[in-house]
Amino acid sequence: MVSTPQDDAPETDRPVAAMLLYPGLTALDLVGPQTPLSRFMEVHLVWKTLDPVLTDSGMTITPTTTLAECPEDLDVLFVPGGRGQAQHLDDMQVLAFLADRGSRARYVTSVCGGSLILGAAGLLRGYRAATHWTARHLLPAFGACNVDDRVVIDRNRITGGGVTAGLDFGLTLVSEMFGEQPAKETQLALEYDPLPPFDVGSPEKAGAELTTVVRDAMSDINDRTAALAEKLAAKGWGRSHDGPLAG
């Protein structure tokens, strides 16, 4: 790997990131950005307990700290998406944690459907944001403005699109925090030079038939998310940058 000054710095001198875990998250949403960020930052993988967390692909990821023990002042707060995201859109403990840490974090960030969880915590109202293409229509329910870009930067909110955008997001955040040269070195060290076998990685390229098949396959997640968004709106959650408001 390419050496950087941050690689040799004591762990306590590094910026601090907290990356939320939860049952049913998509592993690549997390691992994509965690890979470049871990070279420069002290990264905490956070959940309610220290028990291994099962992802939506069957992989387990072990938390390094709990919500209660996570550092209070963060440089980066990050939320991934996944098939389990809907179950956590009205989880008071999770939303309160995000609202609290997000109120002070230097950067509030997400990849894929993680932006919907940030929205439920009241952290995206009035911000431009990205999410998975099948859920773009849901962002306005949380007061966010959807932008169909791979990575969206709006002030201190940085959000990535679906799944594989996590690596683009991670490199973008490295560039924002540490400069373009370390980000370029990291991209080269990771040999991130994608050449996918098919040119169907977005609905605009895939065409109507394939897009419909994939959208229908994910409709259960987004239907649950939409129902919970309506429920949260009725309760008054997500109406401010200060986090969820109990109804």
TADATA-V329879 format. One record per pair of residues at least 4 apart in sequence whose C-alpha atoms are under 7 Angstrom apart, sorted by the first residue. I is the first residue (numbers start at 1). J is the second residue. If there is no record, write none. Layout:
I_J + I_J
This chain:
1_189 + 2_185 + 2_189 + 3_7 + 5_9 + 6_40 + 7_39 + 7_40 + 9_13 + 9_14 + 10_14 + 11_42 + 14_40 + 14_41 + 14_42 + 15_41 + 15_42 + 15_75 + 16_41 + 16_42 + 16_43 + 16_74 + 16_75 + 16_76 + 17_41 + 17_42 + 17_43 + 17_44 + 17_74 + 17_75 + 17_76 + 17_77 + 18_43 + 18_44 + 18_45 + 18_46 + 18_76 + 18_77 + 18_78 + 19_44 + 19_45 + 19_46 + 19_77 + 19_78 + 19_79 + 20_45 + 20_46 + 20_47 + 20_78 + 20_79 + 21_25 + 21_45 + 21_46 + 21_47 + 22_47 + 22_53 + 23_53 + 23_54 + 23_55 + 23_84 + 24_54 + 24_55 + 24_56 + 24_82 + 24_83 + 24_84 + 24_85 + 25_55 + 25_56 + 25_80 + 25_81 + 25_82 + 25_83 + 25_84 + 25_85 + 26_55 + 26_56 + 26_57 + 26_81 + 26_82 + 27_31 + 27_55 + 28_32 + 28_163 + 28_164 + 29_80 + 29_81 + 29_111 + 29_112 + 29_163 + 29_166 + 30_34 + 30_80 + 31_35 + 32_166 + 32_167 + 33_37 + 33_166 + 33_167 + 33_169 + 33_170 + 34_38 + 36_170 + 36_171 + 36_186 + 37_41 + 37_170 + 37_174 + 38_42 + 38_43 + 44_64 + 44_65 + 45_63 + 45_64 + 45_65 + 46_63 + 46_64 + 46_65 + 46_66 + 46_67 + 46_70 + 47_63 + 47_65 + 47_66 + 47_67 + 48_66 + 48_67 + 49_66 + 50_62 + 50_63 + 50_64 + 50_65 + 50_66 + 51_62 + 51_63 + 52_60 + 52_61 + 52_62 + 52_63 + 53_60 + 53_61 + 53_62 + 54_58 + 54_59 + 54_60 + 54_61 + 55_59 + 55_60 + 56_82 + 56_83 + 65_69 + 65_70 + 66_70 + 67_97 + 72_101 + 73_101 + 73_104 + 73_105 + 74_101 + 74_105 + 74_106 + 75_105 + 75_106 + 75_107 + 76_105 + 76_106 + 76_107 + 76_108 + 77_102 + 77_105 + 77_107 + 77_108 + 77_109 + 78_108 + 78_109 + 78_110 + 79_109 + 79_110 + 79_111 + 79_114 + 80_110 + 80_111 + 80_112 + 80_113 + 80_114 + 81_85 + 81_111 + 81_112 + 81_113 + 81_114 + 82_113 + 83_221 + 85_89 + 86_221 + 86_224 + 86_225 + 89_117 + 89_120 + 89_228 + 91_95 + 92_96 + 93_97 + 94_98 + 95_99 + 95_121 + 95_244 + 96_100 + 96_243 + 96_244 + 97_101 + 98_102 + 98_121 + 99_103 + 99_121 + 99_122 + 99_123 + 99_242 + 99_243 + 101_105 + 102_108 + 103_242 + 106_156 + 107_156 + 107_157 + 108_156 + 108_157 + 108_158 + 109_157 + 109_158 + 109_159 + 110_114 + 110_115 + 110_158 + 110_159 + 110_160 + 111_115 + 111_131 + 111_159 + 111_160 + 111_161 + 111_162 + 111_163 + 111_166 + 112_131 + 112_132 + 112_160 + 112_161 + 112_162 + 112_163 + 113_131 + 113_132 + 114_118 + 115_119 + 115_131 + 115_159 + 116_120 + 116_139 + 117_121 + 118_122 + 118_123 + 118_124 + 119_123 + 119_124 + 119_125 + 119_142 + 119_238 + 120_142 + 120_237 + 120_238 + 120_244 + 121_238 + 121_243 + 121_244 + 122_237 + 122_238 + 122_239 + 122_240 + 122_241 + 122_242 + 122_243 + 122_244 + 123_241 + 123_243 + 124_142 + 124_143 + 124_144 + 125_142 + 125_143 + 125_144 + 125_239 + 125_240 + 125_241 + 126_143 + 126_144 + 127_144 + 127_145 + 127_154 + 128_144 + 128_145 + 128_146 + 128_147 + 128_154 + 129_144 + 129_145 + 129_146 + 129_147 + 129_152 + 129_159 + 130_146 + 130_147 + 130_148 + 130_149 + 130_151 + 130_152 + 130_159 + 130_160 + 130_161 + 131_135 + 131_136 + 131_160 + 131_161 + 131_162 + 132_136 + 132_161 + 132_162 + 133_162 + 134_215 + 135_222 + 136_146 + 138_226 + 139_143 + 139_144 + 139_145 + 139_146 + 140_144 + 140_145 + 140_146 + 141_229 + 142_238 + 149_161 + 150_160 + 150_161 + 150_165 + 151_159 + 151_160 + 151_161 + 151_169 + 152_158 + 152_159 + 152_160 + 153_157 + 153_158 + 153_159 + 154_158 + 160_165 + 160_166 + 160_169 + 161_165 + 165_169 + 166_170 + 167_171 + 168_172 + 169_173 + 170_174 + 171_175 + 171_183 + 172_176 + 173_177 + 174_178 + 174_179 + 174_183 + 175_179 + 175_180 + 175_182 + 175_183 + 178_182 + 179_183 + 180_184 + 181_185 + 182_186 + 183_187 + 184_188 + 185_189 + 186_190 + 187_191 + 187_192 + 188_192 + 199_205 + 200_205 + 200_206 + 201_205 + 201_206 + 202_206 + 203_207 + 203_211 + 206_210 + 206_211 + 207_211 + 208_212 + 209_213 + 210_214 + 211_215 + 212_216 + 213_217 + 214_218 + 215_219 + 218_222 + 219_223 + 220_224 + 221_225 + 222_226 + 223_227 + 224_228 + 225_229 + 226_230 + 227_231 + 228_232 + 229_233 + 230_234 + 231_235 + 232_236 + 232_237 + 233_237 + 235_246 + 235_247 + 236_245 + 236_246 + 236_247 + 237_244 + 237_245 + 237_246 + 238_243 + 238_244 + 238_245
